[in-house]
Amino acid sequence: MSQSHSHSHLWPGVPLALGSAALFGATPPLSKLLLVTVNPFMLAGLLYLGAGVGLALYRLLRGKQAMDGEAQLRSGDIPWLALAIGMGGVVAPVLLMYGLSLNTASSSALLLNVEGLATMAIAWLAYRENVDRRLLFGAFAILAGAVLLSWDGNGVALNPGALLVVGACVAWGIDNNFTRMISATDPVVVAMLKGLVVGVVNVGLALADGASFPAASIVAATAAVGFLGIGVSLVMFILALRHLGTARTGAYYSLAPFIGALLAIAILGDSVTVKLAMAGFLMGVGLWLHLSERHEHEHDHETLEHEHSHVHDEHHQHHHDGPVSEPHSHWHRHAPMRHRHPHYPDLHHRHGHG
């Protein structure tokens, strides 16, 4: 059976992933302004608390509308959420901070680009996401641009500190893949819980290190940056995971350093350099390779039952007793079907390839 799609396979996954990268990319230059008066651990904690508290208020204001429009966390989702928070919010920051204390800043900046590579490798090897040559070339072009942005003329130091930084990147890569496992659930709740837990952990580490809370105006400014740059960004990242899968979302997200560099020019007055232009070219090539990807073949959908936010498109042809608003969320069943159309490894296309 073949049916036409009413929208591009790029929508809305690609805009969500790019929007997430843009918001997260804006966070470092804005945080740099705050680091003058705030301890790094305290800053990280307040950024995440700003994300968690801001999303909690948003969720509270939406009330029942939010409950009806998104699938809520179930008991089976809690282990995945706990693992994601543990790896990305506790293990990774601790490894990174210890790694930074034993490694040079320039070497660490280069090694932080391993996160995108780790995210894609885990999605490919552990979760069997389809990764073709075009996607690989595009991802490596984006990664090369990010590495070039981080390069200051010194190489990567091979020492215990460097291994700890790499370990942090792998932990974030695992976090991204675990988060995909619960991407069908309410992204605001997932991001809210991540923000609150990670925020409390980092503030606790800061207080244990002898730091103190900054002035109320600084706390408010940090919370605002955290709400947009981490909270809203993470919500968009989780939504992108639904539509693109982990490998592609992670690749688009790797554009964040370039976006941050452009904002640093606008906000902090940094100069435009040849290195920035070259990095922009490489990332532009990678972005074009991804946007022009067209993964299309005849594929089978087996019987599937799950819950997530949806509209009644060709994959959701079921009936309701009475009128409903869209999008809405409820437990539903997909009958087997076979068709052909462009697609990504989204919630309904996590099939194998020969």
TAGI-V495242 format. One record per pair of residues at least 4 apart in sequence whose C-alpha atoms are under 8 Angstrom apart, sorted by the first residue. I is the first residue (numbers start at 0). J is the second residue. Records with the same first field share a line. If there is no record, write none. Layout:
I = J / J
//
This chain:
0 = 336 / 337 / 338 / 339
1 = 337 / 338 / 339 / 340
2 = 313 / 338 / 339
3 = 340
4 = 313 / 340
6 = 10
8 = 341 / 342 / 343
9 = 13 / 14 / 290
10 = 14
11 = 15 / 239 / 242
12 = 16 / 238 / 239 / 240 / 241 / 242 / 243
13 = 17 / 239 / 243 / 248 / 251
14 = 18
15 = 19 / 235 / 236 / 238 / 239
16 = 20 / 235 / 236 / 239 / 248 / 251 / 252
17 = 21 / 251 / 252 / 254
18 = 22 / 232 / 235
19 = 23 / 231 / 232 / 233 / 234 / 235 / 236 / 252
20 = 24 / 232 / 251 / 252 / 253 / 254 / 255 / 258
21 = 25 / 254 / 255 / 258 / 259
22 = 26 / 227 / 228 / 229 / 231 / 232
23 = 27 / 228 / 229 / 232 / 255 / 259
24 = 228 / 254 / 255 / 256 / 257 / 258 / 259 / 260
25 = 29 / 228 / 255 / 258 / 259 / 262
26 = 30 / 224 / 225 / 228 / 229 / 259
27 = 31 / 259
28 = 32 / 259 / 260 / 262 / 263 / 266 / 267
29 = 33 / 224
30 = 34 / 42 / 221 / 224
31 = 35
33 = 37 / 42 / 217 / 221
34 = 38 / 39 / 42
36 = 213
37 = 41 / 42 / 213
38 = 42 / 205 / 210
39 = 43 / 205
40 = 44 / 201 / 202 / 204 / 205
41 = 45 / 201 / 202 / 204 / 205 / 206 / 210 / 211 / 212
42 = 46 / 221
43 = 47 / 198 / 201 / 202
44 = 48 / 197 / 198 / 199 / 200 / 201 / 202 / 205
45 = 49 / 198 / 202 / 218 / 221 / 222 / 225
46 = 50 / 198 / 221 / 222 / 223 / 224 / 225 / 226 / 229
47 = 51 / 193 / 194 / 195 / 197 / 198 / 222 / 225 / 226 / 229 / 230
48 = 52 / 194 / 195 / 197 / 198 / 199 / 222 / 225
49 = 53 / 194 / 221 / 222 / 223 / 224 / 225 / 226 / 230
50 = 54 / 190 / 191 / 194 / 195 / 222 / 223 / 225 / 226 / 227 / 229 / 230 / 231
51 = 55 / 190 / 191 / 192 / 193 / 194 / 195 / 198 / 226 / 230
52 = 56 / 191 / 194 / 195
53 = 57 / 226 / 230
54 = 58 / 187 / 188 / 190 / 191 / 226 / 230 / 231
55 = 59 / 188 / 191
56 = 60
57 = 61
58 = 62 / 65 / 187 / 188
61 = 65
62 = 66
63 = 67
64 = 68
65 = 69
66 = 70 / 71
67 = 327 / 328
68 = 308 / 325 / 326 / 327 / 328
69 = 184 / 185 / 307 / 308 / 327 / 328
70 = 183 / 184 / 185 / 306 / 307 / 308 / 328 / 329
71 = 184 / 185
72 = 76 / 77 / 184 / 185
73 = 77
75 = 79
76 = 80 / 181
77 = 81
78 = 82
79 = 83 / 177 / 178 / 180 / 181
80 = 84 / 177 / 178 / 181 / 189
81 = 85
82 = 86 / 174 / 177
83 = 87 / 88 / 173 / 174 / 175 / 177 / 178
84 = 88 / 89 / 174 / 193 / 196 / 197
85 = 89 / 90
86 = 90 / 91 / 170 / 171 / 173 / 174
87 = 91 / 92 / 170 / 171 / 173 / 174
88 = 92 / 193 / 196 / 197 / 200
89 = 93 / 197 / 200
90 = 94 / 167 / 170
91 = 95 / 166 / 167 / 168 / 170 / 171
92 = 96 / 167
93 = 97 / 167
94 = 98 / 163 / 164 / 166 / 167
95 = 99 / 163 / 164 / 166 / 167
96 = 100
97 = 101 / 160 / 163
98 = 102 / 107 / 159 / 160 / 161 / 162 / 163 / 164
99 = 103 / 104 / 107 / 160 / 164
100 = 160
101 = 159 / 160 / 161
102 = 106 / 107 / 156 / 158 / 159 / 160 / 161
103 = 107 / 156
104 = 108
105 = 109 / 149 / 150 / 151 / 153 / 155
106 = 110 / 153 / 154 / 155 / 156 / 161
107 = 111 / 155 / 161 / 164
108 = 112 / 149 / 150
109 = 146 / 149 / 150 / 155
110 = 155 / 161 / 164 / 165
111 = 164 / 165 / 168
112 = 116 / 142 / 145 / 146 / 168 / 253
113 = 117 / 165 / 168 / 169
114 = 118 / 165 / 168 / 169 / 171 / 172
115 = 119 / 142 / 172 / 249 / 250 / 252 / 253
116 = 120 / 142
117 = 121 / 168 / 169 / 172 / 173
118 = 122 / 169 / 171 / 172 / 173 / 175 / 176 / 245 / 246 / 249
119 = 123 / 172 / 245 / 246 / 247 / 249 / 250
120 = 124 / 125 / 246
121 = 125 / 126 / 172 / 173 / 176
122 = 126 / 127 / 128 / 176 / 245 / 246
123 = 127 / 128 / 129 / 130 / 246
124 = 128
127 = 351
128 = 244 / 246 / 344 / 349 / 351
129 = 344 / 351 / 352
130 = 134 / 135 / 246
131 = 135
132 = 136
133 = 137 / 288 / 289 / 292
134 = 138 / 247 / 288 / 289 / 292
135 = 139
136 = 140 / 285 / 288
137 = 141 / 284 / 285 / 286 / 287 / 288 / 289
138 = 142 / 250 / 285
139 = 143 / 285
140 = 144 / 281 / 282 / 284 / 285
141 = 145 / 250 / 253 / 254 / 281 / 282 / 283 / 284 / 285 / 286
142 = 146 / 253 / 282
143 = 147 / 278 / 281 / 282
144 = 148 / 277 / 278 / 279 / 280 / 281 / 282
145 = 149 / 253 / 254 / 256 / 257 / 278 / 282
146 = 150
147 = 274 / 277 / 278
148 = 256 / 257 / 274 / 275 / 278
150 = 154
155 = 161
156 = 161
157 = 161 / 162
158 = 162
159 = 163
160 = 164
161 = 165
162 = 166
163 = 167
164 = 168
165 = 169
166 = 170
167 = 171
168 = 172
169 = 173
170 = 174
171 = 175
172 = 176
173 = 177
174 = 178
175 = 179 / 245 / 249
176 = 180 / 245
177 = 181
178 = 182 / 237
179 = 237 / 240 / 241 / 244 / 245
182 = 186 / 237 / 238 / 240 / 241
183 = 241 / 306 / 307 / 308 / 346
184 = 189 / 306 / 307
185 = 189
186 = 190 / 234 / 237 / 238
187 = 191 / 234
188 = 192
189 = 193
190 = 194 / 230 / 233 / 234
191 = 195 / 230
192 = 196
193 = 197
194 = 198 / 230
195 = 199
196 = 200
197 = 201
198 = 202
199 = 203
200 = 204
201 = 205
202 = 206
203 = 207
204 = 208
205 = 209 / 210 / 211
206 = 210 / 211
212 = 218
213 = 217 / 218
214 = 218
215 = 219
216 = 220
217 = 221
218 = 222
219 = 223
220 = 224
221 = 225
222 = 226
223 = 227
224 = 228 / 229
225 = 229 / 230
226 = 230 / 231
227 = 231 / 232
228 = 232
229 = 233
230 = 234
231 = 235
232 = 236
233 = 237
234 = 238
235 = 239
236 = 240 / 248
237 = 241
238 = 242
239 = 243 / 244 / 248
240 = 244 / 245 / 248 / 345
241 = 345 / 346
242 = 343 / 344 / 345 / 346
243 = 247 / 248 / 343 / 344 / 345
244 = 248 / 343 / 344 / 345
245 = 249
246 = 250
247 = 251
248 = 252
249 = 253
250 = 254
251 = 286
254 = 258 / 282
255 = 259
256 = 260
257 = 261 / 275 / 278 / 279
258 = 262
259 = 263
260 = 264 / 275
261 = 265
262 = 266 / 267
263 = 267 / 268 / 269
264 = 268 / 269 / 270 / 271
265 = 269
271 = 275 / 276
272 = 276
273 = 277
274 = 278
275 = 279
276 = 280
277 = 281
278 = 282
279 = 283
280 = 284
281 = 285
282 = 286
283 = 287
284 = 288
285 = 289
286 = 290
287 = 291
288 = 292
293 = 341 / 342
294 = 341 / 342 / 343
295 = 339 / 340 / 341 / 342
296 = 339 / 340 / 341
297 = 337 / 338 / 339 / 340
298 = 337 / 338 / 339
299 = 335 / 336 / 337 / 338
300 = 334 / 335 / 336 / 337 / 347 / 348
301 = 333 / 334 / 335 / 336
302 = 332 / 333 / 334 / 335
303 = 332 / 333 / 334 / 335
304 = 330 / 331 / 332 / 333
305 = 330 / 331 / 332
306 = 328 / 329 / 330 / 331
307 = 327 / 328 / 329 / 330
308 = 326 / 327 / 328 / 329
309 = 315 / 325 / 326 / 327 / 328
310 = 315 / 325 / 326 / 327
311 = 315 / 316 / 317
312 = 316
314 = 333
315 = 333
317 = 331
319 = 323
323 = 327
342 = 348
343 = 348
344 = 348 / 349 / 350
345 = 349
//
